[in-house]
Amino acid sequence: MAIELGRFGVWHGAQHWGPELAAGLEQAGYGALWLGASPGAGLRDAEVLLAATSSVAVGTSVVNIWKSPAEDVAESYHRLEETAPGRFLLGVGIGHREHSTEYKSPYETVVSYLDELDDAKVPVERRALAALGPKVLQLSGSRTAGALPYLTTPEHTREARRSLGGGVLLAPEQKVVLETDVDIARTTGREYLATYLGLTNYVSNLKRLGFTDEDIADGGSDRLVDALVLHGSAVEIAEGLNAHLEAGADHVAIQQLGREGIDLLAGYEALATVLQ
């Protein structure tokens, strides 16, 4: 295992993070704070989260290897390790074909990037890899601490654990909406999923999990939305989060969705009271 992450953490892009939320989540008992949406090579937003907290782990999920040179990222990793020893996990990933004109030979590019991190003395146990399909999952287990799957289900978690074997980090992300009105919750989920359902790697993975073109069309079927975005009461959502752990995850990164201006901390505090 890389660093101590606890059973549950919180995932958000930099626009949602701030010192107050970070400190509140640490106090609520979450084990890790995940900085999503391709943080830059300087990792300054991760530095803010580390400075606002005292013991919780901070990870990137994930640095895009097309946008952030390995040499620069490694330099930032060592800076964070010096200021907050043992608390930072570097998550990296290949990104999306649709978002990069340079996207070619993705597997070989990831391998080369990891080679550069080796040369720059970024420890294998302190880095992780965005992984969905079998080939990259295997790479995450052999060249990093483990895998950070995004937009998945407990079924994927079960298959990923089978592929990785034991002793390798498996930390999927899971979206949630704290809303008991099913129509409102599904509308919120569909709005957020719209971008992802146009990206090849996610669509391919969903089809491997048994979802069809009809499930993916028109913003996603109810079946698809319910699988990718847990909703209901805190107790109901906790059951869905624990399903990842039962399927073999070591840690689950929770991403709470909702209307603009939602009190994220209050929602996570409510979840923390029922998560075991």
Secondary structure as UniProt FT lines:
FT   STRAND          8..13
FT   HELIX           14..16
FT   HELIX           19..28
FT   STRAND          32..36
FT   TURN            41..42
FT   HELIX           44..52
FT   STRAND          57..61
FT   STRAND          63..64
FT   TURN            65..67
FT   HELIX           70..83
FT   TURN            85..86
FT   STRAND          88..93
FT   HELIX           97..99
FT   TURN            101..102
FT   HELIX           106..119
FT   TURN            120..121
FT   HELIX           124..126
FT   STRAND          127..129
FT   HELIX           134..143
FT   STRAND          146..147
FT   HELIX           154..164
FT   TURN            166..167
FT   STRAND          169..170
FT   STRAND          173..179
FT   HELIX           182..193
FT   TURN            194..195
FT   HELIX           196..198
FT   HELIX           200..208
FT   TURN            209..210
FT   HELIX           213..216
FT   HELIX           217..219
FT   HELIX           222..228
FT   STRAND          229..232
FT   HELIX           234..246
FT   TURN            247..248
FT   STRAND          252..256
FT   TURN            260..261
FT   HELIX           264..272
FT   TURN            273..274
//
